[in-house]
Amino acid sequence: MGAIGEQVLAEELGEVAAKVLHELRYEEAEARSRNQRDELMR
């Protein structure tokens, strides 16, 4: 794989990592929201 191919691969991996982190943050925020709602419902 040439330098250009490696650069493209690195960029794609960076994009995938950013998407995964975004999804994890969303899931964590959703869980916190659910927990707070459940606390208020008690």
N, C-alpha and C positions, 0 to 999 in steps of 0.2 A: 504494500500500500504506500503510495507516495505521500508527500507532505500535505498536498491539497486534500487527499482522501482522509488523512488523519485529522486535519483541521475541521472538515465537514463532520466527521464522526464525533469529535470533541464538542462541536456546537450542538449536534443533535442530543448527545448525552446530557449536556447542560440544560437544554430545553426540557427533556424528560424529567430530570431532577427537579427543576423548578415546578413542573406540573405536579409531581408527587408531593413536594413540600406544600404546595397550595392546597391540595386535596386533604392532606393530613391536618393542616391548620383549620380548614373548613369543618372537618369531622370533629376536631377538638372543640371548636366554638359551638358546634351543634350540640355536642354532649353537655357542655357547660350550660347552654341555654335550656336544655331538657332538665338538667338537675335543678337549676334555679326555678323553673316552672313547677317542678314536682315539689320543691320546698314550699313554694307559695300556696300550693293546693292542699297542703296538710292542715 
